[in-house]
Amino acid sequence: MKSALSLLLAAALVSPVLAQQAKAPAPPDLKKGEATASSVCIACHAFDGSRGTPANPIIAGQHPAYLVKQLVEFKRGVRPSPIMQGIASTLSEDDMRNVAAFYASMDAKPGFARNKETVDLGASIWRGGIAAKSVPACASCHSPNGAGIPVQYPAMSGQHAEYTAAQLEAFRSGTRKNSAQMMAIAARLSDAEIQAVSDFAAGLR
């Protein structure tokens, strides 16, 4: 009787663990991710996800969890984009994890700030925010060197200044709504401040 009770107790303890293991996704497959990158993503993001058209983000070296989050939100329409929603709708969760892991494994090429006249303003916003406008330092979430913190805070070092500025403007206007925090921050930034901090971030490394 005692032995049977012990077995039942052990089974009760082990069952949730086994169930959790059964639900755990398989590790990302970089080869499958490479295949998706080659067939689906290459036109806009380049094969290695680095330094393509400035209208599209550099995704080489980006946190995989952040990339998956964005793909899921594109697919669900949480982050509007006719192009990306159409592409993401064809991807399964495994496809997303695989291609995100592939791009995360790539080394992003360094970028450069191009506007010497605004670098001081950009550095000030990035490192210290704008106290008078209740704008926090970008570094507090995206780190001093722009490495970011997954899942919510993407790496921004070397990102196209044009792309960063466009996203800040989209948050400010409300056309991009998948981060209440960024909408609130961007709403307090002027055009000049957006351009300055976007250009500064492009030169971080």
Number of C-alpha atoms within 10 A of each C-alpha: 6 7 8 9 10 11 12 12 11 11 11 11 11 11 11 11 10 11 10 9 10 10 8 9 10 10 10 17 16 18 13 17 20 20 16 20 22 15 10 17 18 14 12 15 22 18 20 23 25 22 20 18 15 15 14 18 21 27 26 26 21 26 23 24 19 20 23 21 17 20 24 20 17 22 22 13 17 15 19 16 14 11 9 17 19 13 15 21 14 11 17 12 12 17 19 24 25 26 28 30 27 26 27 22 16 16 14 21 15 14 19 17 20 14 13 10 9 18 20 14 17 24 21 17 23 26 18 15 20 16 10 6 11 11 18 16 19 21 18 15 17 20 19 17 17 24 21 22 16 17 14 16 16 21 24 25 28 26 30 27 28 17 18 23 19 17 20 22 21 17 22 20 13 15 14 19 16 17 12 12 10 16 21 15 17 22 17 15 19 12 12 12 18 22 23 27 27 29 28 29 28 23 21 19 16
